């Protein structure tokens, strides 16, 4: 694993401002290839890395809310899973507008707009907790996720453009490795500040309460939900101010990327992207990757409480363990990719994901719960790997292609509804068949990209 200081000191010590082979400094290709970041990009890069952790925090702070709202409002698993539909649906709705923002305002402008919109969504939890209506919480979550969609669509290619193209994927994987740091913190915040304040009363017991008593219970529960999100809103504002104040060098790679976006026609881009089978299959794979991740983490608490008979608060620590596995595995996978073909590694881990999902389905005890936790190891490498493989050879279509891959996050909105419906008609244990099917689709993508390496390379000259 590389530390930020090691990468900055080693790779930027003599990095030329112009990373092209014809640099005015006379630096040759070897010197440029060694650079990790362009000159002057250390602080901007560090701040964007913080953004990666910040949106991971929000995503996994939201996962336990499915169970929380199910208890607070006495809803079915299908109804409460609308939390994820609102959250990931916003990612789908805002990805293309985010690409347009990046084309006209640049990556930094997109990052700032995303942070401020996400902060607005966090602030909306205050009136939502006062109104005590499920629909208002969904509006707050949608607004929060809309900002994060713009942030993520902007931050991923921004990181790739902060240094030489030769190590753009390495740079993105390094930045993405800090996403699970935020994810773990999000689950910890939920386990400490939200789940312990959820009243253990069942739906039947709540129905027998007087209207005043029920309102008091719900108010206390929703106040607990509000606190972490208001803190999150403040964090996003602070990060936005810091990024706004930092001067980003007007490097040639960033300017050329924006000029290419403004000159190309979105319609022609769409046609080329749809015809690129490798990219199109990658979007499908990303849909099911995010679906597998969201379903696994959203219903971990359901699985553990039903199979082990523990409280929501205790089950929250199983979810925390899943995120720890994800965090450690992300760095391990980055290291393993230096020795193993990422396509083969992705395929192998997804085969393991299918097997673990089936263990969870057929066990229904602590072995199944451990299998659910270990699914996070299989998920850990998927997003950046599918992202990188799918964007290979897209040339000037990369930014809108990236938006398409972010739109695929809608898988996290739709598939939890399917799994929630299965929980309602069967059990949390049986519902993990949905996760197994998601992994199976990614296995098919892995096999495809191994049999058809770099499809569309012949058109790279046309796209560049």
C-alpha positions, 0 to 999 in steps of 0.5 A: 500500500502506498501512503500519500506522502510516499506517492507525492514525494517519490513521484512529484519530486521532479514532475514537469508541469506538462506531462506530455512527451514534448514537455518544454522541460525536455523530460522524456517519457520515462520521467513522465511515467514515474510522476503520480500527480502533476505539479501543484496537484498534491493539495487538490488531490488530497481534498478530493480523496477526502470527498471519496471518504465523505460520500462513502460515509453518507452511503453506508450511514443510509443503509441501516435506515431501511431497518430503522424506518421499517420499525419507526413507521411499522412498514414492510421491508418492501416499503422501507426499501424505498430509502434505497430507491430514493438514494440510488434513484437520485444517482441515476437522475443526476449523472447526465446533468453532472456530465453537462456541468463538468463540460461547462464548469469543469471538474472543480465546479462539479465537485463544489455544486455536488457538495453544496447540494448534498449539504442541502439534503443533509440539512433537510433532515431537520424539517423532516424530523419535525414533520415526522413523515416518511415522504419528507425523509425520502425527499431529504435523501433524494436531495442528498444523493443528487448532490453525491451523484454530481460529486462522484461523477465529477471526482472520479475523472477529476482524479484521473486527470490530476496526473499522467494518463499512464497511471490514471487507473492506479491513481483512481484505485488509490483514491477509491481505497479511501471510500470504505474508510468513510463507509466504515465510519458511516456504519459506526455512526449508525450503530452508535447514534441511531440504532440504539435509539430505535424503540424495540416495540413491534408493529403490533405494540405500536398499533396498541399505543395511544396517538400521543405515546406513539408520536413521542416514541417516533419523535425520539427515534427521528431526532436520533436520525437527524443528528448525524445527517446535520453533522454530515451537511456541515462537513460537506460545507467545510470541504466545499469551502476548502476546495473553493479556496485551493488554487488548481493549476490550469494543466493542459490535460484538464483544459484539453479534456474540457475543450473536447467535451464542448466540441463533441455532440452528445448524440454522437457520443450516445450512439458510439457508447451504445454500439460499444459492446464492452462498454454496454456490458460494463454498464450492465455489470456495474448495475448488478455490482451496485445492486449486490453491494446495496442488497448485501449491506442493506439487508445484513441487519435483517439477516442477522436479526432473523437468523441469530435472534439478536437486536438491531443494535447488535446486528449493526456490528455485523454490518460494521464487520462487513465494512471492515472486511471491505476496507481491508480487502480493497487495499489487498485487491489493489496489491494483488492486481499488481500480480494478477490480471484484474479481469481474472481476479474480478471473475474469480471473486464473483464466483466466490460471491455466488458461492457465499450467497448460496451458503447464506441461503442454505445455512440460516445460522452463524455460518450464513451470517459470516458468509454475508459478512465475507461477501464484502471481500468479493465486492471490494474490487468491483466498482473501480475495476468495472469502471476502468475496464469499461472506459478503456478505449473510449477516448473523448467519450470518456466523460459521458461514458463515466456518467453512464457508469454512475447512472448504473448505480440505479441498480442500488435503487431497484434490486433492494425492492426485489429483495425486500419483496422476497423477504416479505414473502419468504425470509431474509435468508432466502432473499440472498438468492438475489445477491447470488444472481447479481454476482452471476451477471458480473461473472459473465462480464468477466468471462466476456472481457477475457474473451474479447479484450479491448473491443473497440480499440480500432476506433480509438483514433476516431474517438480521440 
